[in-house]
Amino acid sequence: MTVKTRFAPSPTGFLHVGGARTALYSWLFAKHMDGEFVLRIEDTDLERSTQEAIDAILEGMEWLGLDWDEGPYYQTKRFDRYNQLIDQLLAEDKAYKCYCPKLLLEELREEQMAAGLKPRYDAKHPKVVAANAAATEDSPFVIRFRNPKEGTVVFDDKVRGHIEIANSELDDLIIRRTDGSPTYNFCVVVDDWDMGITQVVRGEDHINNTPRQINIYDALGAPVPEFAHCAMILGDDGTKLSKRHGAVSVMQYRDEGYLPQALLNYLVRLGWSHGDQEIFSMEEMIKLFSLGSISKSPSAFNTDKLLWLNNHYIKTAEPEYVAKYLQWHLDQKGIDTANGPAITDVIKLVGERCNTLIELAEQSRYFYQDFSEFEAGAAKKHLRPVAKDALALALAKVEALAEWTTENLHKVIAETCEELEVGMGKVGMPLRVAVTGQGQSPSVDAVMMMVGKERVIARINMALAFIAEREANA
């Protein structure tokens, strides 16, 4: 039997890190088992579901690279199928019409809570019986699933182990609303059956739904999939994950300069482990992943750890991979890379010192764009009158260079130091500020080589003019 998993988000908001982790675990297990991964949009909540949220979910999945083999399926396009099966359950007396008004149900719920009882629908309550008896053909009604009253629901969760719930704890849940629309718990069962889902990976907040759904599978004569309920993700302070901890849209991580591989590597470790290994390629994740290795305990989201991973991937991933995602940030900043070095060469040179793609885009700017002013602190410290001779001599040597190579530029700096009898810093630092506009950069000879001869000459001349103006105003 082919293993088939699914990710089934509700389009009532963006794809956040908890949902992304669930999607990743489902995707990894399908890949590990050489199976199939299905994407399903559970949009039965007609009031809260939006096209904007659907688009955000799809965009997030595509950015993460979590491709699907089937879908996306939409529940709102399958109402005929759900209603066909609901009618079948009605005919088999496994479901029934309930005319009990909402206000009465709320009143009974308050009474139960006041008495210290678990609030639940009670079909035998005298007021419920009376309400149903008083109904006419025109009275609005819902369809309720006739849950078994005896016995227990038993399942072996792949994460949490053996779980057993008495049927007496479950009430007759609504499977069709008064407006004729089917409800979540019923639609999920039908979808997983029709789509051949063999493993359901989801958050632990769904554990209470699972016994109800298993009874519906049984009533329909459908095979019951295996379940794996993942523990929640907490903030690093141990409280429920919120926006200040990182519970934001996956696409916000793109906006903040994270690589999808870094986020995936971080998410896979939020509840799953393989020894003490921290860094995983996608191939390693697929090869090593198992549902049984998912932790039962909550995980804490740590932005510093994510940032560390991001720096690791910027430094060590193939420059072509980094360039693919850096390009979006360059476009956002209006940095045109058409006239300048290959962006992959810039990444090799600058990437090691950058934690995010935003930083990398900014550090790439001076390779492609001229600047009109120098960083104030760097200019004040290094573009002083004392630097004029060093810059002028370096300029003359640069202009005379026949071959524009890093080695020759290194010689230019060394010869300038030697002729002026000054240390490397007295030449290298003014040159760095002149060529980049700032006080920090990789090796200045490598930077000059990539910036190009014409731009280097123009920028050194601009620095000399800056010093001259500074002298004149002294």
C-alpha positions in Angstrom: 0.0 0.0 0.0 1.3 3.4 -1.0 1.9 5.8 2.0 0.0 9.0 1.6 0.1 12.0 3.9 -1.6 15.3 3.7 -1.3 18.9 4.9 -4.7 20.4 5.4 -4.7 24.0 6.6 -7.7 26.2 7.1 -7.4 29.4 5.0 -8.4 31.7 7.9 -4.9 33.2 8.2 -1.3 33.0 7.0 0.9 29.9 7.1 2.7 30.2 10.4 5.6 28.2 11.8 3.4 25.6 13.6 1.6 24.9 10.3 4.8 24.9 8.4 6.4 22.3 10.8 3.3 20.1 10.4 3.5 20.4 6.6 7.3 19.6 6.8 6.8 16.5 8.9 4.0 15.2 6.7 6.1 15.9 3.5 9.2 14.3 5.0 7.4 11.1 6.0 5.9 10.7 2.5 9.3 11.3 0.9 11.0 8.9 3.4 8.4 6.2 2.5 8.6 6.9 -1.2 4.9 7.8 -0.9 2.7 10.8 -1.9 1.9 14.1 -0.3 -1.4 15.8 -0.7 -2.3 19.5 -0.1 -5.9 20.2 0.9 -7.5 23.5 1.7 -10.1 23.1 4.4 -12.3 26.1 3.7 -15.6 25.0 5.1 -15.6 27.9 7.5 -17.2 30.2 4.9 -17.2 33.3 7.1 -13.5 33.3 8.0 -11.9 31.7 4.9 -10.4 34.2 2.4 -8.7 34.0 -0.9 -5.9 36.1 0.5 -5.2 33.4 3.1 -5.3 30.7 0.4 -2.8 32.6 -1.7 -0.6 33.1 1.4 -0.6 29.4 2.2 0.3 28.4 -1.3 3.0 31.0 -1.5 4.5 29.8 1.8 4.5 26.2 0.7 6.1 27.1 -2.6 8.8 29.3 -1.0 9.7 26.5 1.4 9.9 24.0 -1.5 7.3 21.6 0.0 5.9 20.5 -3.3 2.7 18.3 -3.4 1.8 15.3 -5.5 -1.9 16.0 -5.4 -4.0 19.1 -4.9 -4.6 21.6 -3.8 -8.1 20.2 -3.1 -10.8 22.5 -1.8 -13.5 21.3 0.5 -16.0 23.8 -0.7 -15.9 22.1 -4.1 -16.8 18.7 -2.5 -20.1 19.5 -0.8 -22.1 17.2 -3.0 -19.9 14.3 -1.9 -20.2 15.1 1.8 -24.0 15.6 1.6 -24.4 12.3 -0.3 -22.7 10.5 2.6 -24.6 12.4 5.2 -27.8 11.4 3.5 -26.6 7.8 3.5 -25.9 8.0 7.3 -29.4 9.4 7.8 -30.9 6.5 5.8 -29.0 4.0 8.0 -30.1 5.7 11.2 -26.4 6.6 12.0 -27.4 10.3 11.9 -30.5 12.2 12.7 -32.2 15.6 12.4 -32.0 17.9 15.5 -34.4 20.8 15.8 -33.1 22.0 19.1 -32.6 25.9 18.9 -29.2 27.4 19.6 -30.5 29.5 22.5 -31.7 26.4 24.3 -28.4 24.6 23.8 -26.6 27.6 25.2 -28.9 27.6 28.2 -28.4 23.9 28.9 -24.6 24.3 28.4 -24.6 27.0 31.2 -26.6 24.8 33.5 -24.1 21.9 33.0 -21.1 24.2 33.7 -22.8 25.6 36.8 -23.3 22.1 38.1 -19.6 21.2 37.4 -20.5 19.0 34.5 -18.7 18.7 31.2 -20.8 20.8 28.7 -22.2 18.5 26.0 -25.2 17.8 23.9 -27.7 15.5 25.6 -30.3 14.1 23.2 -32.3 12.7 26.1 -32.6 15.9 28.1 -36.4 16.6 28.5 -36.1 20.1 27.0 -34.2 18.8 24.0 -36.8 16.0 23.5 -39.6 18.6 23.8 -37.9 21.0 21.3 -37.6 18.2 18.8 -41.1 17.0 19.3 -42.5 20.6 18.8 -40.7 21.1 15.5 -42.6 21.4 12.2 -41.5 20.6 8.7 -40.4 24.2 8.2 -38.3 24.3 11.4 -34.5 24.8 10.9 -32.5 21.7 11.8 -29.0 20.4 11.9 -27.8 16.8 11.2 -26.1 15.1 14.2 -23.9 12.0 14.0 -25.3 9.2 16.2 -22.2 8.5 18.3 -22.0 5.0 19.9 -22.9 5.1 23.5 -21.0 2.0 24.6 -17.4 0.9 24.4 -14.2 2.9 23.8 -12.3 4.4 20.9 -8.7 3.1 20.9 -5.8 4.2 18.7 -2.0 4.0 18.9 -0.7 7.4 18.2 2.7 7.4 16.5 3.9 10.2 18.8 1.9 9.9 22.0 1.4 6.1 22.2 -1.8 4.3 23.3 -4.9 6.5 23.6 -8.3 5.2 24.8 -11.4 7.3 25.1 -14.8 6.1 26.3 -17.7 6.7 23.9 -19.7 8.0 26.9 -17.3 11.0 26.9 -18.4 12.0 23.3 -21.6 13.6 22.3 -23.6 13.5 19.0 -21.6 16.1 17.0 -23.2 18.2 14.3 -22.2 17.1 10.8 -24.4 19.4 8.8 -25.4 22.9 9.8 -28.8 24.6 9.4 -27.6 26.3 6.2 -26.9 22.9 4.7 -23.1 23.1 4.9 -21.1 20.1 6.2 -18.8 20.5 9.2 -15.1 20.1 9.7 -15.0 16.8 11.5 -17.1 15.1 8.9 -15.4 16.6 5.9 -12.0 15.6 7.1 -13.0 12.0 7.4 -14.5 11.8 4.0 -11.5 13.6 2.4 -8.9 11.3 4.1 -10.9 8.3 3.0 -11.5 9.4 -0.6 -7.9 10.6 -1.0 -6.4 7.4 0.4 -4.6 9.1 3.3 -2.7 6.5 5.3 -1.0 8.7 8.0 -2.4 11.9 9.5 0.2 14.2 11.0 -1.2 17.2 12.8 -1.0 19.2 16.0 -1.9 17.9 19.4 -4.8 20.3 19.6 -6.6 17.8 17.3 -6.4 14.9 19.7 -9.9 15.5 21.0 -11.2 15.4 17.4 -9.6 12.0 16.7 -12.0 9.7 18.6 -15.0 11.4 17.1 -13.5 11.1 13.6 -12.6 7.4 14.1 -16.3 6.7 15.0 -17.3 8.4 11.7 -14.8 6.3 9.7 -16.3 3.2 11.3 -19.8 4.3 10.5 -18.9 4.9 6.9 -17.0 1.6 6.7 -13.9 3.5 5.8 -10.3 2.4 6.8 -8.9 4.4 9.7 -5.5 6.0 9.0 -2.6 6.1 11.5 -2.3 9.3 13.6 0.7 11.3 14.8 -0.1 14.3 17.0 2.8 16.7 17.4 3.4 18.7 20.6 3.0 22.5 20.4 5.7 25.0 19.9 6.3 27.4 22.7 8.1 30.7 22.9 11.6 30.7 24.4 10.1 31.9 27.7 7.9 28.8 27.9 4.6 30.6 27.1 2.4 30.0 24.1 4.0 31.0 20.8 3.0 34.5 19.8 4.1 37.1 17.2 6.8 38.4 19.5 8.3 34.9 19.6 8.2 34.2 15.9 4.6 33.0 15.3 4.4 35.1 12.2 3.7 34.3 8.5 6.3 32.0 6.9 6.7 34.7 4.3 7.7 37.2 6.9 10.8 35.1 7.4 11.5 35.6 3.7 11.0 39.3 4.1 13.4 39.3 7.1 16.1 37.7 5.0 16.0 34.0 5.9 16.7 31.2 3.5 14.0 28.5 3.2 16.6 25.8 3.9 17.6 27.5 7.2 13.9 27.7 8.3 13.3 24.1 7.3 16.4 22.9 9.1 15.3 24.8 12.2 11.7 23.6 12.0 12.6 19.9 11.7 14.6 20.2 14.9 11.6 21.7 16.8 10.4 18.3 18.0 12.5 15.8 16.0 16.1 14.8 16.4 18.7 12.4 15.2 21.4 12.1 17.9 23.1 15.4 18.4 23.1 16.4 14.8 22.0 20.0 14.2 22.6 20.6 10.4 20.6 18.5 8.0 20.5 18.6 4.2 17.1 17.9 2.7 18.4 14.5 1.6 19.4 13.7 5.1 16.1 14.8 6.5 14.2 12.6 4.1 16.5 9.6 4.8 16.5 9.9 8.6 13.0 11.1 9.4 10.5 8.9 11.2 7.3 9.6 13.1 8.5 7.6 16.0 11.4 10.0 16.6 9.0 13.0 17.1 9.2 14.2 20.7 6.1 14.2 23.0 7.3 17.4 24.7 6.7 20.9 23.5 9.6 22.7 21.8 10.8 26.3 22.4 11.3 28.6 19.5 14.6 30.4 19.6 15.2 33.2 17.1 19.0 33.3 17.9 19.3 29.7 16.9 17.5 30.3 13.6 19.7 33.3 12.9 22.8 31.1 13.5 21.5 28.5 11.1 20.7 31.2 8.5 24.3 32.4 8.7 25.6 28.9 8.3 23.6 28.4 5.1 24.5 31.8 3.6 28.2 30.8 4.2 28.1 27.2 3.1 25.2 26.7 0.6 25.9 26.8 -3.1 26.2 30.5 -4.1 23.6 29.8 -6.9 21.1 28.7 -4.2 21.7 31.8 -2.1 21.5 34.0 -5.2 18.1 32.6 -6.1 16.7 34.0 -2.8 18.9 37.0 -2.6 17.6 38.4 -5.9 14.3 39.2 -4.3 15.9 41.4 -1.7 18.1 43.1 -4.3 15.0 43.9 -6.3 13.2 45.2 -3.2 16.2 47.6 -2.6 16.4 48.6 -6.2 19.9 47.2 -6.7 20.5 46.4 -10.4 23.2 43.7 -10.7 23.4 43.9 -14.5 26.5 46.1 -14.4 28.9 44.6 -12.1 30.4 41.3 -10.9 28.4 38.0 -10.9 26.2 38.0 -7.8 27.5 34.5 -7.0 31.1 35.9 -6.7 29.8 38.7 -4.4 28.1 36.1 -2.2 31.4 34.1 -1.9 33.2 37.2 -0.9 30.7 38.9 1.4 28.4 36.1 2.6 30.4 34.9 5.5 29.9 38.0 7.6 26.1 38.2 7.0 23.4 36.7 9.1 20.5 37.6 6.8 19.9 38.1 3.1 18.9 41.7 4.0 22.4 42.3 5.3 23.9 40.5 2.3 21.9 42.7 -0.1 23.2 45.8 1.7 26.7 44.6 1.7 26.4 43.9 -2.1 25.2 47.4 -2.9 28.6 49.1 -3.4 29.6 46.5 -6.0 26.8 47.7 -8.2 25.7 51.2 -7.1 27.8 54.3 -6.7 27.3 56.4 -3.5 27.3 60.1 -3.0 28.6 60.1 0.5 30.7 58.1 2.9 29.6 56.5 6.2 30.1 59.4 8.6 32.0 57.5 11.3 34.3 55.8 8.9 35.0 58.9 7.0 35.8 60.9 10.1 38.3 58.3 11.3 40.0 57.3 8.0 39.5 60.0 5.4 41.7 62.6 7.1 44.4 64.7 5.6 47.0 62.2 6.8 45.5 59.7 4.4 45.8 61.9 1.3 49.3 60.8 0.3 48.4 57.1 0.6 45.3 57.5 -1.5 47.0 59.6 -4.1 49.9 57.1 -4.5 47.5 54.1 -4.6 45.4 55.9 -7.2 48.5 56.4 -9.4 49.4 52.8 -9.1 45.9 51.6 -9.8 45.6 53.8 -12.9 48.8 52.3 -14.2 47.8 48.6 -13.7 47.7 46.7 -16.9 46.1 43.6 -15.5 43.2 44.0 -13.0 43.7 41.1 -10.6 43.5 40.7 -6.9 47.1 39.7 -6.7 48.2 43.0 -8.5 45.9 45.1 -6.3 47.5 43.4 -3.3 50.9 44.5 -4.6 49.6 48.0 -5.1 48.7 48.3 -1.4 51.9 46.6 -0.3 54.1 48.9 -2.5 52.2 52.0 -1.3 52.9 51.0 2.3 56.5 50.3 1.6 57.2 53.5 -0.3 55.4 55.7 2.3 56.9 53.6 5.1 53.6 53.1 6.8 51.7 50.2 8.1 49.0 48.3 6.1 46.2 50.0 8.1 47.3 53.5 7.0 46.7 52.5 3.4 44.1 49.7 3.5 41.5 51.5 5.7 41.4 54.8 3.7 41.1 52.7 0.6 38.3 50.6 2.1 36.3 53.6 3.0 37.0 55.2 -0.4 36.0 52.2 -2.4 33.0 50.9 -0.3 31.9 54.0 1.4 32.0 52.2 4.8 34.4 51.1 7.4 34.0 47.3 7.1 34.3 45.0 4.2 36.1 41.8 3.1 39.7 42.0 2.0 40.1 45.4 0.3 42.1 44.1 -2.7 39.4 41.5 -3.4 36.7 44.1 -3.1 38.6 46.5 -5.5 39.0 43.7 -8.0 35.3 43.1 -8.1 34.2 46.7 -8.0 36.2 47.3 -11.2 38.9 49.6 -12.3 36.7 52.5 -13.5 34.6 52.7 -10.3 37.7 52.3 -8.0 39.4 55.2 -9.7 36.3 57.4 -9.5 35.7 56.6 -5.8 39.3 57.2 -4.8 39.1 60.6 -6.6 35.9 61.3 -4.7 37.6 60.4 -1.4 40.5 62.8 -2.2 38.0 65.5 -3.0 36.3 64.8 0.4 39.7 65.2 2.2 40.5 68.4 0.3 37.1 69.9 1.3 37.7 68.8 4.9 41.1 70.5 4.8 39.6 73.7 3.4 37.0 73.8 6.1 39.4 73.1 8.9 
